[in-house]
Amino acid sequence: MIESNSVYAGLAGSSASLPKNPGSGPDGPIESAIEASMCAQPSLGESSLGWLESRGNWSRRNFIKGIIASGVAVSGVPYLASAASRPALQAGAVERLISLNVNGQTRRVDVLPNETLAMTLRYKLGLTGTKLGCDRAECGACTVLIDGVTHYSCSTLTQRVRGKEIQTVEGLESASGELHPVQQAFIDELGPQCGFCTPGQVMAAVGLLMENPDPTREEARQAMAGNICRCGNYDHYLNGIMRAAREV
Amino acid sequence: MLNDMMSHFELYQPADVDNAFDLLDRFGEECWTIAGGHDSLAWFKDRGKQPSAVIDLAGIAELHGIRETAGGIELGAMTTLTEVERHPVIQERFSILADAARMVASPQIRNSGTLGGNVLQDTRCWYYRFGLACYRAGGNTCYASAPEAMNREHAIFGASRCVAVTPSDPAPALVALGADMVIRNSGGERVVPASEFFMTPAVDIQRMTGLEPADLLTTIRIPDTWAGANFYFEKVADRGSWDFPLVNVAAALRIEGDRISDASIVVGGVQAVPRRLTAVEDLLRGRVQNEETAAMAGAAAVEGAEPLRYNHFKVPLMENLVKRAVRDA
């Protein structure tokens, strides 16, 4: 599950083999990413124009694909270009190629200075169990444990967690494939409805039980206050925590 | 999610304050200092601020931790709100600060958000946060006080072109406790009382505090003046968690016999700075702590309030909070 197959991870991996001399030339992976993005642009334009011209081919799926793709082309290019066009690394600034300890494994990864942990986990390490809901530290879907303490990974710079132990929902399962008691209890108590907030709820609950193995319902409520569930299944999650606390 | 991508910056992680001052002097106004990062990253994602260099203070050991000193306690500015909330000495002697820290946002934010970052955060007026060129952003109008503006959360006191309010819960508690803010830069150190640290728009409309670009808030000192006093902290917000205060109140009372010998009462969310109620404090000294005194204090607290179109409710809300604080502290 931890093995990554995303293109981003491939991109990160390729930079590991580059000579580590920031002043010597352009950043290979970034440039190729820009090329890919530039090449993609005209064809995306065509596809969305094609959609406009032939109403017969109209479909919701194509419309959404067009919107998403054009958004990527418009907003992604300047972002990548700004990273590539900068001169040599400023003296004293952080290195991009770093090691992260994720779920007990050391992972080498190419991390931008302005990259959040949620981005790194999802798009470079392929750990998409960590969800991005609001990306503004409001919803809790991106909750992970850093040195055993709950944090919003959308609002944590990845460069800040070098040398710390990061645990995501993918790391909870035991080696034999058994679910963590909190995961099992959430299933038993019908915690997830749509399930989008669930990984965050699980991590917040695991963080709570590590610190306070026998919480009262009120303590659990306080500890879960940073995780929003838009299905409104709060009581089921609380039941799950109380069940897990009994069983741990 | 790409529209949430921050623009590029170089990140610096100094290991000590001198290194941080070198960086601050080197980059001047182009740099941004980040503590817990919640206020900062929101600005960056919205492209409201686009610094070319960001200085991350997390690695500076001397900015962390809570120490007992001869005359009180010292908190490093990078101490997290969770640490403030759970520290036994703060809970015992300055419980008002622990209570205030506990009311901030959500557990995850308190685990990384810092005391220094909380008191230095920018105002949450959404017209300003949206990136409009208002007075506070260097423009020439206030969108929040326009006739049709939504200004339910804005100021009822001390508006001067700008009607934004302080968003902090710990700040009123720190002012009530008579805390001192220790500010350092490459030239040296200065100590500013918390009551003078925050900036009204009449003095400087583009800043919330007296911190200059090359300065670091390193330490917050709390004197023993109010240690173990009768405290009261209450916050009213639209949601029970993760919300900024509509109004909050921090009060410390000294009671001798049945009379109030001294009082310190500060209200947040009603003005750009935590509003110290000196007139109410003067009124309270020597009076019996009862319902009648409390009602009088509440009425006196809101004298001179100037509500906007949608925030009249803050007047009775503040009155009742001050009343409860005086009655129940």
HADDOCK unambig.tbl for C-alpha pairs under 7 A between the chains (distance, minus, plus):
assign (segid A and resid 72 and name CA) (segid B and resid 2 and name CA) 6.81 0.50 0.50
assign (segid A and resid 75 and name CA) (segid B and resid 2 and name CA) 6.49 0.50 0.50
assign (segid A and resid 75 and name CA) (segid B and resid 3 and name CA) 6.33 0.50 0.50
assign (segid A and resid 76 and name CA) (segid B and resid 2 and name CA) 6.46 0.50 0.50
assign (segid A and resid 79 and name CA) (segid B and resid 7 and name CA) 6.40 0.50 0.50
assign (segid A and resid 82 and name CA) (segid B and resid 8 and name CA) 6.42 0.50 0.50
assign (segid A and resid 83 and name CA) (segid B and resid 8 and name CA) 6.11 0.50 0.50
assign (segid A and resid 92 and name CA) (segid B and resid 12 and name CA) 6.61 0.50 0.50
assign (segid A and resid 93 and name CA) (segid B and resid 10 and name CA) 6.13 0.50 0.50
assign (segid A and resid 93 and name CA) (segid B and resid 11 and name CA) 5.45 0.50 0.50
assign (segid A and resid 93 and name CA) (segid B and resid 12 and name CA) 4.76 0.50 0.50
assign (segid A and resid 94 and name CA) (segid B and resid 11 and name CA) 5.82 0.50 0.50
assign (segid A and resid 94 and name CA) (segid B and resid 12 and name CA) 5.98 0.50 0.50
assign (segid A and resid 113 and name CA) (segid B and resid 9 and name CA) 6.63 0.50 0.50
assign (segid A and resid 113 and name CA) (segid B and resid 10 and name CA) 6.00 0.50 0.50
assign (segid A and resid 113 and name CA) (segid B and resid 11 and name CA) 5.45 0.50 0.50
assign (segid A and resid 114 and name CA) (segid B and resid 6 and name CA) 6.35 0.50 0.50
assign (segid A and resid 114 and name CA) (segid B and resid 8 and name CA) 6.20 0.50 0.50
assign (segid A and resid 114 and name CA) (segid B and resid 9 and name CA) 6.38 0.50 0.50
assign (segid A and resid 136 and name CA) (segid B and resid 42 and name CA) 6.42 0.50 0.50
assign (segid A and resid 150 and name CA) (segid B and resid 108 and name CA) 5.49 0.50 0.50
assign (segid A and resid 151 and name CA) (segid B and resid 108 and name CA) 4.76 0.50 0.50
assign (segid A and resid 151 and name CA) (segid B and resid 109 and name CA) 6.99 0.50 0.50
assign (segid A and resid 151 and name CA) (segid B and resid 111 and name CA) 6.70 0.50 0.50
assign (segid A and resid 151 and name CA) (segid B and resid 112 and name CA) 6.94 0.50 0.50
assign (segid A and resid 152 and name CA) (segid B and resid 108 and name CA) 6.11 0.50 0.50
assign (segid A and resid 155 and name CA) (segid B and resid 37 and name CA) 6.92 0.50 0.50
assign (segid A and resid 155 and name CA) (segid B and resid 38 and name CA) 6.35 0.50 0.50
assign (segid A and resid 155 and name CA) (segid B and resid 41 and name CA) 6.60 0.50 0.50
assign (segid A and resid 223 and name CA) (segid B and resid 107 and name CA) 6.23 0.50 0.50
assign (segid A and resid 225 and name CA) (segid B and resid 106 and name CA) 5.99 0.50 0.50
assign (segid A and resid 225 and name CA) (segid B and resid 107 and name CA) 6.93 0.50 0.50
assign (segid A and resid 225 and name CA) (segid B and resid 241 and name CA) 6.00 0.50 0.50
assign (segid A and resid 226 and name CA) (segid B and resid 106 and name CA) 4.61 0.50 0.50
assign (segid A and resid 226 and name CA) (segid B and resid 107 and name CA) 5.93 0.50 0.50
assign (segid A and resid 226 and name CA) (segid B and resid 108 and name CA) 6.40 0.50 0.50
assign (segid A and resid 226 and name CA) (segid B and resid 242 and name CA) 6.86 0.50 0.50
